[in-house]
Amino acid sequence: LARDPRCSVVISSAGVDADVSQSITFKGHAILHKDQATKDWFYPDFARHANSLAPTPEAFVAFLDTDARIIIEVVPEKTITFDGGVMRDTTSEALEA
């Protein structure tokens, strides 16, 4: 990413107990944050919202805050969505017509 910041992030329903497959893809470019000021802001906020096995959010922050770790910010330029339920329903309607 440092050499070529183009990237994609995919969030899918894989592994979720759902009747249909769904996903969203963000295509864009990455900004790499290595500075301590960003880490000091990001890690506590992330720890408050993460489903971590750490005993406390502070313990999770201590785990995350290492010299080698970076924070990757993705600036989206294109969004692609997929909803298997919509596809199923519109295909069924088209076949009936």
N, C-alpha and C positions, 0 to 999 in steps of 0.2 A: 504493500500500500504506500510505502514511502516513495518507491520508485514509480509506481503507476497507481494513482488514487482511485481509479474507476472500480466500483464495487456494487454488489447486490446484497440485500438482506431479505431473506424469505422467512415469513412466519406462517406456519401451517397448522392445520388441525390434526396432523399425524400424532398418534399417541393419546388423543382425546376421545372419550366415549361419545361419539357423535354419529348420526345417521348418514351424514354427507361429508364429503371432503371440501374444505375451504382453505384458501391461502391468500396472502397478499405479499407482493414482491415490491421492494423499493430499490430502484436503480439510481445510482448517483455517484458522488465522489466522497472520499473519506478525508477527514482532517484528524491528524494524530496529535493527541495532547499528552505531553510528558511532564508538564509543569506541575509543581506541588499545589499551586493555588487552585487549579482545576480539580486535582485529586481531592483536596480538602473540601471542596464543594460537592463533588460528585459521589464519593464513596459513602458518606453518611446518608445522603438522600437515597442512593441505591440500596443501602442496607436496610433502610426503613421499609422499602417496598418489596424486597427480595424474600423469597420463601427459603431462607437459609436454615441449615441445621445447626448453625452456631448458637451458643447459649444466649447471646445478646447481640444487638446491632453493633455495639462497640467492638465485640470480638470479631465480627465479620469484617468490619472496617480494618482492624489490625491485620487480618488475614489478607485482605485485598491490597493494602498499602505497602507495596514493595518497590524497590528501585527499578526493577526491570519491567514492571507493568506499565502499559499505556492505556489511554482511554481513546476509543475510536468513535468519532462523531461522523455520522453518515448524513450528508446533505442530499436529500432526495431530489431527483430531476424527473423521474418517471415512476408511476405507480401502476402495477398490474394486479388485478384481483381475479380470483377464481372462486366460484360458488357452485359446487356440484349439485346442490338442490335446485338452484335456478336453472342449471343446464338440464337436469332431469325433467323439471316441470315444463320448460319451454319445448323440449324435444317431444314430450308426451302430447302437448297441445298441437304441435306441428303435425305429428303422426295422425291425430284424430281429425285434423282438417283435411 
